[in-house]
């Protein structure tokens, strides 16, 4: 018979294999939305992603990408597989962690919990089955939990971060069992190294340290006391703080201080200060080691070795400034020297949030102090580029643990959904804590926890957990009732976890406390630290997988609890172990069965197809303005990895508010020439022309755009205004009315004017910028319009917010998924109507021939909210093209376009959305009245179920869903009126009157 050790290894690797197979089968075949496209692109070419970066993930991603052997379409699969394998190893380490804890409970069931010592008895076969059963149940329950499985099948950092958490917990338990050995400290040094490596992936791993500290305390202390526990907790938090503040940004900050001093004050060349700092730091380490050896101080020597190994692991971050210094195509924040690298590490571009003490949402600024300077190289010295403003608030407007802190109107509106705050009235501590417990902990943590081990209503944002009694679909909107993400686990994993928790606490209170500490610090403590605002662009459940990991330990230990309950019924250890394991396996089997269809991404291509379609909408050598994240990261993937349309320069609007990004746009990138930006660097450096306010001058009726850009470039006094006698003058604009003269002869020679639009060519473009401030990004776009002279096509993505169009819509031409700016004025343009003149030949070629819509017609593929937004955009463009053909009497072409749209995006896979009623008049016109009626009937029927549901189930949370359904009904009403269908129009009107919010 095999020994317990052999069985433990064998079953562990079997669990690893099961998890790996599941993850690889359900793996996303390309770059998913959000940060995945950026991380895959940056892994493939070792580029510099958004702060604080993830250098170790990038290095390993690059290593995995080499196995593509030149097939760039396999790169995304391989980087995604890195996450899959990271997750599988996490499951493996969790299995071994559970079996270590379970073995203690089984062998020390009398309550005298101890640790392994030489000669300790081996478990019997029945005991081995029980221990291994606990490991299998707990590990597989976590493997198939909602949030962890989601992270496992995409190229993001959270799977690898979970691996490091699982690894350090397992290593610490291994140390505990070997603490009596002479060389046991090597395990502590290994933990330090793993912690250092984890910094190069994500900082969540650091939150496991308090739990590890208690393992150390209980093992090294014969008689633990409450006071000792408090001291251990405080010291562990200090250790986390030292790494989080002292090492990660602290050491580079200190090196930066040395660099500025020795370059500016002593006159040494660049990088001298860094060299001096490194020499002194290494000398201090050597002295520390010599002292520890001389004094034979084992604790100091171990601490010094741990520090060195943390730094060795942390050294992966050197790739960031090294790669940045080569000016790669993606180089966010340009952290090429130690000073900019510190800013990068501190994530300064994102601002900060108050944590323990600070201002509340309507706090009054008292003054603005100068903060830390930002240095740049100039000549042979560092000069201050800007000093960040530090807002100082009245102490009366500050409070402990400020949770209601954001002054943004959108945030205030959403705060009011949770607490009854009033503008101008300081929130009470009760209201503050109410928001913490109800929203930040309740909605943003416990709701996610229930998703994993109780069930989930659907993928609709703000959806809650699905309790067993909510499993019925009566009265539930189709969008939720039929969602593949509607998973009901009947709370079985939760119940098992609670059984395991109570059993663990009763039999081994110390280790139960340690697991509980891990749960709290990787869950609720993160909630307090993040201090989340009252609305997020997407669900943040992936942040808390450490807590679901900790709870999975108790799910595993529930097998021991079940076996104990069966003791009076089943006397034989083997039979009892097998029965308890089978009962426990209900949880992972249920999680796997319910979660498969919404976690299987093997057929998803929409994210990258949407990027390629957008790029293929554009003419050669184009400039494309986009939003960030989902609008941009898939584009970066397509260009950097698959080499799609590298002649196009993607310009992210939010980044155009920064000097480093504007400077990068003035460099060549692959086939794309530098952007036509005429302003020199000193005119767009941070702190200069960040925004230009409107300062009306009645004498100026219109502004010549070229002259305006020239005056800004010259820093002319003609545009300067001052709102404060002591403050600096700033550039402004005196009139909202701008114009740009057009050399029509030169434009015609360029061949960019379609034959049918020659009469629309204007000699002067005129538009109104509005009276709001001109941001730096707007100034850069205006500069390009003035400088480009129509040499390069300029486009706005159709997903860009209307406010960023700067009222240029009369000059937009729709050519696919983007609007091109041309000196052609659409005579039929109506404000708040359809934007962009439809260039039907280009649109037809793109939509009908070039664009890819892979698997959008497959009902078996799960598309969540993020994926459904882009097909909705496609439908809008198909409708625009079909209606254009109808307007000129070409019904055959219109029908062809309509048929294509419904073929590639049927309702069965992509449910009808707000844009779908646009098809109704066109369908009727081409003789497809039944299909038109089907659209209206289905949308009205769905709205009649959804609106009462959303208005009675947390209406404040689902106000976006309410609004979406009401707008859809309104769209149906307009379509029905347009075709003269009074019956359906009356039905739509009745629904609107019943559910439209009353003022």
N, C-alpha and C positions, 0 to 999 in steps of 0.2 A: 504494500500500500504506500502511496506517495506520502511524503511528509507534508505537514501543514504549510511549510515555507514554499514547497514546490507547487502545492495547490493554490496558494495565494498568488504566486506569480502567474501561474497558468490561467486562472480565472480572470485575473486582472487584465492580462493581455487579450483574453477573449472579449471582455467588456470593451476594451479599446478597439478591437476589430469591429464589433457591432456598431459602435458609435461612428467609426471611420467610414464604414460602408454606407450608413444612413446619410452622413454628411456629404459624402462624395456623390451619392445618387441625387440628393436634393440641392446640390451646389448650383449657384448662379453661374451661367456660362460666360457672362461678360460683366462689365462694370455696373454695379447697382447705382441707385441715386445717392444723394448726399455726398459724403466725403470719399466714397469708394473710388470714383473715377480719378480724383486727385491723388489718392494714395497709390493706386495701381500705376498711374503715369509716373509719379515721383519714384516709385520703387524701380520701375523699368529702366529709368535713366539716371537714378540717384539725383533727383532734383530737390528743391527746397519747398516743402509744403507749408501750410499755415502754422503759426505758432501754437504750441511750443515744439512742433515737429514730433517725429517718432523715428529717430535715426536707426535704432536697432531693427524695427519693423521694416524700414526701407532696405536695409542691408540684407536681411533674410529674404525679403520680397525679391530683391535683385537676384539673389542666389537661386531662388525657385524659378524666376523668369528665364534663366539660362537654359532650363530644360525644354524651352519652346523650340530650341534649335532653329531659330530664324522664322518660325511661323508665328507672326505677331498676334494672330487671332487666339493663340493659346496662352498668351501672357496673362490675361485676366483670369482664366481658369486656374492657372498655376498659383497666382497670388491669392485667389480665393481659397485654393486648396491649402495654402499656408495657414489660413484661419481654421480650416476644417481640421487639420492635423493638430494645431494648437489646442483646439477644443477637445479632440480625442485624448490628447495627453492630459488635459485638465481632468477629464473623466477618469482616466487611469489613476492619477494621483489622488483624486477624491475617493476612488475605490480603496486604495491602500490606506488612506487616512481613516476611513470608516472601519476597515478591518483592524487597524491598530487599536482604535477606541473600543470596538466590539470585543476584541480579544481580552482587553482588560476587564470589561464587564463580565464576560463569560468565566474567566479564570478567577476573578475576585468577586464573585456574586455575593459573598457574605457581607460585603459593604466595606471591608478593609482594603480599599483601593490602593494598589501599589504600582510598581513598575517592574519591568523585566530585569531579572538578575541572572547571573550564570547559574545554570542548573534548573531554571524555572521549568515547570512541567509543560509538555506539549499538549495542545488540545486533542481531545478524542475525535474520532471520525464524526460523530454526531455534533460535537461542539464546532468542529471545523466547518461542517455544512451550515450551521447557524451563523457563524461569523462571516463566511463567504456569501451567504444569502443576504445578509445585511448590506455588505458591500455592493452586491449586484443591484439590489433594489434602490439603494440611495444614489449610486452613481448613474444608473440609467434613468432614474427620475429626473435628475439634474440634466442629463444629456438631452432629454426630450422636453425640457421645460421651455416655455414660449420664448423668453428673452434670450436665453443662452443659445438655443437652436437658431434664432434669428441672426445672432452674431457669428455663428459657426459657418455660415454659407456665403459670406461676403468678405471682400478684402478691406476690413477695418481693423483697428487696433484692439478692440475690446476682447476678442477671443484670446489673443496672446497675453493681454493683461490678466485675464482670468487664469491662464496657465501659470503665470508667475505667482499669483496668489495661492493657487493650489499647491505649487511646488514648495513654497516656503513653509506652509503649514505642515506638509508631509515631512519635510526635512527637519523641522523643529521637533516633531513627534519621534522621528528617528533618533535625534539627539537625546531626547528624554529617555529613550530606552537604552542609550549607550553612555549616559552621563557619568557612569561609574568608571568608564574606560579612561586610560591615561591620555589618549589622543582625541577625546570626544569634542574638544573645542574646534576641531576641523569642520564639524558640521555647522557651528556658529559662523565660521568664516565663509563657508559655502553659502549660507543664508545671506551674509553681507554682499557677496558677489552677485547673487541672484537679485537682491534688492537693487544693486547698482545697475544691473542689466535692465531691470524693469523700468527704471527711470527713462530709459531710451524707448519705451513703448507708451506707458501711461503712468500717472502718479497714483492711481487707485490702489496699487499694491501696497503702498506705504501704510494704508489703514489697517493692514493685518498685524502690524508690529505690536500694538497694545496686547492683543491676544497672545502673541508669541512671548511677550515679556512675562505674562502670567505663567506660561508653561515653564519658563526659566525659574521664576520665583518659587513656584510650588516644588520644583524638582530640587532646587538648591537649598530650600529652607525646611528644616525639620519640623518646626511648629509655626506655620503661617498665622499671621494675625490680621485683623481688619486694618490696623494702622500700616502694617507692611504692605497690604494690598493697595491702600491709597497711595503710598509712596511709589509703589511699582507703577500704578496707573499714571501718576504725575510724571515720573521719569520716562515712561514710554511715550507720553505725549510730547515731552521735551525732545526726545530722540526724533520723533516724527518732525517736529518743528525745525530741529537742527538740519535734517536732511532737506526738508521742503524749502527752508529759507536760508540756512547757513551754507549748505553745500551747493544746491542746484543753481540758484542765482547768486549766492553769497560769494563763493570763490571767484567766479568770473567778474563779479562787481569789484571785488578787491583787486583783481588783476587789472581791471580797467582803471581803477584809481592810480595804481602804480604807473600804468602806461601814460596817463595824462600828465602826472607829475614829472616823470623823467623826460618826457618829450618836451613839454611846455616850459617847465621850470629849469631843468638841468641842460636841455638842449640836445639830448641824445636823439638818434634817429628812431623812426617808427619801429615798434615792436620791442624796443629795448626794455621798456618797463615790464612787459610780459615776461621776458627772459629773466630779468632780475627777480621778479615775483616767484617764478618757478624754481629758481636756484634757492631762494630763501625758504620756500615752502618745502622742497625736498630736504634741505638741511635740517629744518625743524622735525621732519619725520624721522630722519636718521638719528637725531639727538634723542627723540622720544623712544625709539627702539633701543638705543644704547642704554638709556636710563632704565627701561623696563628690564633689560637683561642683567644690568648691574645690580638692580634691586631685587631681581628674581620675582618680579611682580607679574604673575600670570594674567591677572585681570587686565592690567594696563597693556600688556603685550597683545592679548587677544583683541582688545579694543582698537589698538593701533593697526593690527593686521586687518581688522574688519573695516576700518576707515580706508585703508589702502585698497582693499578689494571692492568696496563701494565705488571708489574713484576709478578703478580699472573698468568696472562695469559701466559707469557713467561716461567713460571716455568715448563711447560710441557717438556722443554728441559732437565730437570734433568734426564729424563728417559735415555738419551743418555749415560752419564758417569756411571749411575747406572747399566744399562744393559751391558755396555762394561766391567765393572769390573768383571762380571761373565764369561767373555771370551766365548761369544756365537759363533756359527759356522760361522755366517756372522758378522764381526766386523770390518768394514772398518775404517782404520786409528787408530784403537785401542784407542779411546779417553776416557780412564778410569780415568784420573786425570785432574785437572783443567788446567794444562799446555798443555796437548795434546788436551784437549777439546777446548781451545782457537784456536789452529791451525785448528781444525776441523771446527769450526764456521767460520773462516776466509777463508775457502776453499783454504788453502795455496798450496795444492797439484796441483791445476790447474793453478798456476801462476796468473799474473795480466796483465791488458791491460792499456795503457795510456789513460787518460780521457780528461783533460782540457789542459795539457801541458806535452810534453814528446818527446821521440825520434821518428823519422820517419824510414822507412823500411831499409835504408842503413846507419843508424847512426853508427859512429865509437866508440866502447868502449874505454874510456880513462884509466880506471882502474876498479878493482873489489874490492869493500869494503866489510868488514864484516857486515852482517846484524844482525837481532835479533837472539839470541841463542836459540837452542832447547834443553830443559832440559830433562833428564831421571833420574830415581831414581837409585842410586848406593850406597849400604851400608845404612848409615843413613843420606845421603845428596842428593841434586840434583847436578848433574854434567852436563856440557855442552856436548851434544852428537855431535852437529855440529853447525856451524854458517852459516846461509844462505848467499850466495853471493848476493851482491847488485851491479848491473852493473851501472857504472857511465859513462855518455855520454858527449861528447863535447857539450857545449851550442849552438854552431853553427849548430849542427845536430838536435836540438830540435825545436819544433814549437807549436803554439797554436792549440788546438783541433786536435791532430794528429789522422788521420783516416787511413792513409797508413803507417802502423807501423810494420807489421810483416816481418821478414827477411827470412821466410821459402820459399824455391824455388817454392813450389806449390802455395803459396799465391801470390808471386810476379807474377807468370804466370797468375793468375786470376785477380790480380790488373790491369794488362795490357789489360784485356778485357774491362775495364771501363774507364781507364785514360791512357794517353800516357806517362808512366813513363819510365825512362832509368836507367839501373844499374849504380851506381856511381854518379847519379845526384839527388840532393835533390829535392823532389817534391815541386811545388809551392803551395801557399795557395789556388789558384784557382783550381789546380788539387785535392788538399785535400778536398775542399768543393764540388767539382764535384763528388768525390767518395761518400761523405756523402749524397748528394741529389739524385744522380742517383742510387747508389746501396743500401746503408743502409736505406735510407728513401723510395726511389722509388721502388726498387726491393724487399727489405725485410720488407716493411711495407705497402705501398700503393697497391702493388700487392696482398698481403694477404687481405687487406681490400676489394679489388674488388672481391676476391674469395667469400666473405661472402654476398655481397649485389649487385653484378652485374652478376657474373657467373665465372666458372672455366673451363679452357681448358681441363684438364685431371689430372690424378694423377702422370704423368711423372714429375720428379723433374725439377724445373725451369719453369714449365708451368705458364702462366699468367692468367689474368682475361679473361672472355669470354663476349665480348660485343654483343649486339643483332645482329649486322650485320655479326658477325663471326659464327653464328649458323649453317651454312651449312657445310656439311661434304666433299664436293668436294675438292679433292687434299689434304685432311687431312689424316695422317697415321692412319691405322686401330687401332693401339694401343691407339690413342687419340680419333679418331672419335667414336669408339664403347665403349670407357671407360665409366663405370658407374659413374665415377667422372666428366664426361663432363656435367656440369650443366649450363643451361642458364636461368637466372632470368629476362632477358630482361631489366636489370637495374631498374626494378620497385621498389625494396626496396631502392635503392640509390635515385631515384627521390622523393619517399615519404619522405625519410629522409631529403632531401634538402628543400622540402616544409615545413616540420616541423621545420627545422633550421631557415628558413627565417621568418616563422610565430612567432616562439618563440622569435627571436631577436627583431622583431618589437613590440611585445606585452609585453615582459618581458625581457629586455636586461640583467638585472642582473643575473637572473637564467639561461638565455641562455649562458652567459659568464661562469657561474659555470660549466654547462654541457660541454661547450667547453674546459674548463680547465681540466676537468676530461678526455676528449678525448685526449688532448695533452699529459698529464702526463702519461696516461696508454698506450700511443701509441708512439708518436714521441720522447718523453723524454726517454723512454726505449731504443729506437734506439740509441740515443746519449750516454746513460749510458753503454749499452752493447758493443758498438764499435765493431761490428761484423766483422770478417775476410771475405775475398771475396769468400769463399766457405764454406759450412756447410755440415755435413754428412747427414742431413735430413732437411726438411722444418721446419721453426720455427714459424709458424703462431699461434700456441697455446699460445705464449707469449703475444699476443696483444689482447686477448679477452676483456680486459677492455675497449679498444677503441671501439670495435664493440658493447659492452654493452652501452656505452655512446651514440653512434649513434642511437641505437635502441630506446632510449628515444625520439629522434626527429622523428623516424619513427612512433612512437605512437602519438606524437603531430601533425603529419601530418593530422590525422583525424579531428582535430580542424581546421586546415588550409583548408582542403577540404570542411568542413561544412561552413566555411566562404565564400568560392568560390560559394557554392550552395545557399547562402542566398537569392540571387535575383530570384532564380528559385523555391526553396522550402521555403515557409514561416513558416511552422510548425516546431517547434523545434524537435519533435519526428521523423518526416519523414526525416528531414535533418540529424539528428544524425544517424538514421538507414542506410541511403544511404551512408553517409560518412564512416561509419564503414564497410559496405559491400565492398566499393571500397578499403578501407585500408586492408581488410582481403585478398585481392588478393596476397599481399606480403607473409604472412606466409603460405598460402595455396600453393603458387608456390614454396617456399623454401622447404616445406615438401614434395611435390610431386617430385621435382627434386632431392632432397637430400636423399630420403629414400633408394634407391638401393645401394648407396655407403657408407651410414652410418649404414646400417643394418649389424651388425656383428654376428647375432645370429647363423650363420652356420659355423663360423670360429673356427678351431681347429689346424691349421697348426703350430702355434708357439710352442705350448706345444708338439704336435706330433713330431715335428722336434727335440725337446730336448730329448724326450723319445727314439726316434729312434737312436739318437746319443749315448745315454747312453747304450741302448741295443745292440749296436755294439761291446761293450767291454767285455773282459773276466773278471772274478771276481777279485776284489781287484785292479782294474786298476788305473792308473794315467793318467789324460787327460789334455793336454795343449790346451787352447782355446784363442780366442780373447775376447775382452770385449763386453758389451752391448748385442746385439741380439744373439751373440754366447753363452753368459754365463748366462744372467738373466733368460731365460726360463729353463736352467738347474738347477739353484738355486731353482726356483719354483718347478720343478718336484721332486727334492730331499727333500727340506724342507717341502713342503706342502703335496704332495702325496706320499712321502716316496719311490720314484722310485730309485733303484740302489744306495743306500746310501753307498755301499761298494766302489764306485768309488770316487776318490778325484779329483775334478775339480780345476785346477791351471790356473789362468788367467795370461797370459804372461805379460801384461802391469803392473799388480800388483806385479809380481815377481821382479820388479825393486825397490821395497820398502822393508825396513827391517821389518816393522810390519807384512806384509803379509807372508814373508818367515818364520818368527817366528811362525805364526799361522799354516803354513803348516807342522810345526814340532810337532803339537799337534794332538791327535786323534780326529776324527770327525765321529760320529755314528759308522758304521762298518769299516770305513777306518782307518788303522793304520797310524802313522806319516809318512811323506814322508822321503825317505832315503837321507837326506841332512847331510853331514858329517861336513861341515864348522861350527865353533862356531859363536855365535852371533856377536862377535867383528870383524869378517871378512866380514860380509854383512851389518853392520849397515850403516845408511845413511851417505854418505860422504866417505865411504870406499869401494873400488872396485866397484864403480858405473859403471865404464867402464875400460877395460884393453886395451890399445892401442897396435897395432902391432909394435914391435921394432925388426927388423930383426937381427938375429945372424947367419952368414953364417956357423958357426960351428955346428949349430943345424939344422939337416935336417928334423927330425920328433920329435914330442912330445908325450911321453907316457902320456895318459890322467890321469891315476891314480897318476903318479908322479907329474903331473902338479897341480892337485887338492890338493895334499899333500903340495906342495911348496906354493900354495896360502894360505892354512890353516896355514902354519908356518910363513907366511909373509916373505918368504925367500928373501934375497938380490939378489939371482941369477936371479930373475924375475923383479927386480926394475930398473926403468929408471927415469931420470929427464930431463925435457925439459927446465927447468929454474933453474939457479944456486941458486936463492933465494927460489925457490918453493920446495915443498916436493916431495920425490921420490914416484913413483906409480908403481903398479904391471903392467906387460905387458906379451905378449907372443912372443917368438922369431921366431916362424915358423908357417905358416898357416896349415902345415900338421900334423894332429893328428892321433893317433892310440890307439886302446883299445884291449889288449890281451884277448882272450876268452878261458875259460876252456871248451872245446867242450864236454868232458865227463860229466861234471856237467850239462851242458845245455841239453844234450840228456836225462839225468835222470829226468830233470824237465818236460819232455813231451811236450815242447812248439814247437818242430820242426815237421811240417807236414811231413807225410811219403814221399810225392812227392818232398820234398825240402831238404832231408837229404844231398844230394850231394852239396847243396848250403851253408851248414854250414861252416863258416870260423873260423880259429884260431886267426885271427887278423882283426879287423875292421879298415879300413883306410879311411879317408876323409879329404877334404881341407876346412878349416874354412873361407878362404878368408883373405884379408889383412885389413879389416875394424876392428873397435874396437869390443871387446867382451863385451856386456852389462851384467849387473848383472843378468838379467833373463837367458841369455845364460850360464853364469857361474854356476848358480844353476842347470840348466838342465844337463850340463856336469858333475857336481858333482853327480847328481842322476844316470847318466849313469855309472859313475865309481864306485859308492857305491852300487847300487842296485843288482849287480851280477845276473840279469835276474830273480830275485825272484818275482817281481811285473811287470805286463804288463804296458808298457809305450806307450802312444798314442799321436799323434797330430790330432786335428780335421782337417778334410779335407778342412775347410774354413780358416784355418790359412794361413797367407801370406807366400809365398815361402821363403822370406828372413829369416823367423824364423825357417826354417827347418835345418839350419846350414849345408846344403849339405849332410844330412844323407839319402837322398832319395833312394840311391841304397840298403839301408837296411830297407826300408818301406815295410810293408805288408798291403794291403787294405782288411779290413774285414767287411766293411759296410760303415759308414760315417766317419771313422777315420783310420789313418795309424798307425800301430803298428811298433815299432822299434825292430828289431830282428837281431841277429848275422848271418843273412842269406843274401847273396848278390845275387840280381836279375841279372842273366847273360844277360838278354835282356833289362836292363835299358838303356835308352837314355836320356841324358840331354835335358831339355825343351820338353820332351815327356810326356807320361802318367806316373804318379808317383805311385809307389807301386805295388808290385807283387800281383795279384788278387788271394786271397785265395777263390777259387770259391765255395767250400762247405759251408764255413762260410758266404760268401756273399749271396749265394742262400738262406740259412736258414734265414738270416736277412731280405733281401729284399722281399722274397716271403712269409715268414711265420710270422716273428716277427713284422715287421714295420707296423705302422698305417698311413694311408693316408686319413683320414676322410675328406670327402667333397671336395677333390681336383678334383673330377670328376663332380662337380655340377656347371654348368654355372651360376646358380643363385646367387652364393656366390661371393662377390667382394673381389678380392685379389689385393692389391696395390703393389707398387714396392718392398717393404720390404718382402712381402709374396711370391713374384715370384722368389726371389733369391734362396730359399731353394728347391722348386721343380726343378729348373734348376740343382741344385746339385744332386738331386735324379736321374734325367735323365742321367747325366754323369755316375753315378754308375751303373745304369741299362745297359747302353751301354757298359761299361767296362766288365760287367759280360757276356753279350750276346756275345761279340766279343771273350771272353776267351773260351766260349763253342764252338764257331765256329772254333777257331784255333785248337781245338782238334777233330774237325769233328762231334760234337754232335749238329746237327741242331735242333733236337726235343727240347732239353733243351733251346737252344738259342731262338727258337720261343716262348716257354713258357714264357721266361723272357720278350721278346719284347711285347707279348700280355698283360702281366701284367702291364707293364709300360704304354702302351697306354690306358689300361682300367682305371687305377687309375688317370692318368693325360692326358686326351684327349686335343686336341688343342682347343676345344670349351670353356674349362674352364681355362686351362693353355696354353696360346699361345706358339707355337714353339719358341725355343730360340737358342742361339748359339750352344748348345750341341746337338740339335736335328739332324743335318745332320750326326752325328756319327752313327745314326741308319740306314742310307741309304744302305751302303754295306751289313749290316747284314740282312736287310729286303729283299734285292734282293737275298741274299744267301738262305733264307728260303722260297722263292717263293712269297714274298709280294711286288712285283715291283710297283703295283699301289699305295700302301701306301707310298713307297719310293718317287715316282714321286710327290705325293701330297705334301709331306714335302718340296721338293725342289721348286715346283711351287709356293706354298703359300709363302715361305720365300723370293723368288726372287720377287714375285709380291708385297709383302709388302715393300720390300726394295726400289723398283722402285717408290713407292709413298712417302715413308718416307724420303729418302735421299734428293730429291730436296726440300721437305718441310723444313727439319731441316737446310739445307744449305742456305735457303733464309729467314727463320724466326729466327732471333737472333742466327746465327750459332755459335757465341762465347759461348752462354749459353748452347747450345745443342751439344757441341762437344763430350760429352760422348755418347749421342744417336747416333750421326754420326758414332763414332768409333764402337759402338756395332753392328749397321746394316752392316757396312763394313766388320767386322770380321765374321758376320753371312754369308754374301755373299761369303767371302773367304772360309768359312767352306763348303758351298754348292758346290763351285768350286772343292774343293779337293774331296768331295764325288762323284760328277759327273765324275770326271777324273778317280776315282778309279773303277767305274762300267762301264766305257767306254761310258758314255752318253755325246758325244761331243756337242750336241745341247745345253743342259743345261749348260755345262761347258763354252761354248762360250758366252752364255748369261750372266753368272756370271762374266766372265772376262771382258765383255763389260761394265758392271755396275761398276766394280772395276776401270777400266781405266777412266771412266767418272767422278767418284766421289772421288777417292782416293786423299788425299791432295798432291799437288805437292810441292816438296821441292825447 
